[in-house]
């Protein structure tokens, strides 16, 4: 009986975590370059039930009854690295990346001396003329240096070369992830490697579009459908838990009552 409590509770907890993930996806539906998360829900290892035959005189003689599932859990969430739609913004400081060989590429930014990566190309110039993210993190060039400009009247070529008044200032530091699932997702649309090991240069595996931003990959209708499914699964597990609770109450108050 108690195993049923844990099985139903694990299902409720897994669906709650999935709902939180889907809610975060929906909240970032208009965030440039946002990659929606997907849940990986797995079952706990099954238990093999056995019993010793009472009628047998042979010690250790065991008969298998079957297996018992002990519930599920949400193992991890993985970003869905697919190309988002490019949306024109007409702002010179807005840049959008496009993957050209299927491997996801990223802008490189500096976060307190650590290289972080983002697909959100909604950049701006700070008071010192540095090209930064909306959160104020400096964008890095191919050599790992911060990019300083005199004004927002600059041009960016398809290969990420920045020119101002006909002079080449720097080339954007575009990194490529050979194994995107190993990236760790942080806030403000940032990713990092597990040991903060720099990602390799993307070479020619990308194109940059100036005056565009990449839309998020969140599918609103599918996310709403998955959210409703998660709610129903949560309610179903809740009803099972309530049924177990009533059974336990009956066992304690009626079956276990000692008549005087």
Residue pairs with C-beta under 8 A, 6 or more apart in sequence:
1 244
1 247
1 248
1 251
3 68
3 70
4 240
4 244
5 241
5 244
6 70
6 71
7 69
7 70
7 71
8 71
8 237
8 238
8 240
8 241
8 244
9 71
9 237
9 241
10 44
10 70
10 71
10 72
10 73
11 71
11 72
11 233
11 234
11 236
11 237
12 234
12 237
12 238
12 241
13 73
14 41
14 72
14 73
14 74
15 230
15 231
15 233
15 234
15 237
16 234
17 39
17 74
18 39
18 41
18 74
18 226
18 230
19 227
19 230
19 231
19 234
21 37
21 39
21 77
22 223
22 226
22 227
22 230
23 227
24 37
25 36
25 37
25 218
25 223
26 218
26 220
26 223
26 224
26 227
28 34
28 36
28 216
28 218
29 216
29 218
29 220
30 216
31 120
31 189
31 216
32 96
32 119
32 120
32 121
32 122
32 189
32 213
32 214
32 215
32 216
33 84
33 96
33 97
33 118
33 119
33 120
33 121
33 189
33 213
33 214
33 216
34 84
34 119
34 120
34 189
34 216
34 217
34 218
35 79
35 80
35 81
35 82
35 84
35 119
35 216
35 217
36 79
36 80
36 216
36 217
36 218
36 219
36 223
37 77
37 78
37 79
37 80
37 185
38 77
38 78
38 79
38 80
39 74
39 77
40 74
40 75
40 76
40 77
40 78
41 72
41 73
41 74
41 75
42 72
42 73
42 75
43 69
43 70
43 71
43 72
44 69
44 70
44 71
44 72
44 73
45 70
46 67
46 68
46 69
46 70
47 67
47 68
47 70
48 64
48 66
48 67
49 64
49 65
49 66
49 67
49 68
50 62
50 63
50 64
50 65
51 62
51 63
51 65
52 60
52 61
52 62
52 63
53 61
53 62
53 63
77 185
78 181
79 180
79 183
79 185
79 191
80 217
81 104
81 177
81 180
82 217
83 98
83 99
83 214
84 119
84 214
84 215
84 216
84 217
85 214
85 215
86 96
86 98
86 209
86 212
86 213
86 214
86 215
87 96
87 212
87 213
87 214
87 215
88 211
88 212
89 211
89 212
89 213
90 211
91 211
92 152
92 153
92 154
92 155
92 210
92 211
93 122
93 123
93 124
93 125
93 131
93 152
94 121
94 122
94 123
94 210
94 211
94 212
94 213
95 107
95 121
95 123
95 156
95 172
95 208
95 209
95 210
95 212
95 213
96 121
96 208
96 209
96 212
96 213
96 214
97 105
97 106
97 107
97 119
97 121
97 174
97 206
97 207
97 208
97 214
98 206
98 207
98 208
98 209
98 214
99 105
99 205
99 206
100 204
100 205
100 206
100 207
101 205
103 176
103 177
103 178
103 180
103 202
103 205
104 119
104 176
104 177
104 180
105 174
105 175
105 176
105 177
105 202
105 205
105 206
106 117
106 118
106 119
106 174
106 175
106 176
106 177
106 191
106 199
107 117
107 118
107 119
107 120
107 121
107 139
107 172
107 173
107 174
108 115
108 116
108 117
108 139
108 140
108 144
108 172
108 173
108 174
108 175
108 199
109 115
109 116
109 117
109 118
109 133
109 137
109 138
109 139
109 140
109 190
110 116
110 137
110 138
110 140
110 146
111 137
111 190
114 192
114 196
115 140
115 144
115 175
115 192
115 196
115 198
115 199
116 137
116 186
116 190
116 191
116 192
117 175
117 177
117 183
117 190
117 191
117 192
117 199
118 133
118 188
118 189
118 190
118 191
119 189
119 214
120 133
120 134
120 188
120 189
120 213
120 214
121 212
121 213
121 214
122 133
122 134
122 213
123 131
123 132
123 133
123 134
123 139
124 131
124 132
124 133
124 134
125 131
125 132
125 149
125 151
125 152
126 132
126 136
128 148
129 148
129 149
129 150
130 138
130 139
130 146
130 147
130 148
130 149
131 138
131 139
131 146
131 147
131 148
131 149
132 138
132 139
133 139
133 188
134 188
135 188
137 188
137 190
138 146
138 147
139 146
139 147
139 172
139 173
140 146
140 147
140 173
141 147
141 162
141 170
141 171
141 172
141 173
142 160
142 170
142 171
142 172
142 173
142 174
142 201
143 170
143 173
144 173
145 170
147 162
147 169
147 170
147 172
148 169
149 162
149 164
149 169
150 164
150 165
151 164
153 164
154 162
154 163
154 164
154 169
155 162
155 163
155 164
155 210
156 162
156 163
156 172
156 208
156 210
157 163
157 208
158 207
158 208
158 209
159 171
159 204
159 207
159 208
160 171
160 172
160 174
160 206
160 208
161 168
161 170
161 171
161 172
162 168
162 169
162 170
162 171
162 172
163 169
172 208
173 201
174 201
174 202
174 206
174 208
175 198
175 199
175 200
175 201
175 202
176 199
176 200
176 201
176 202
176 203
176 205
176 206
177 183
177 199
178 200
182 193
182 194
183 191
183 192
183 193
184 191
184 192
184 193
184 194
185 191
186 192
193 199
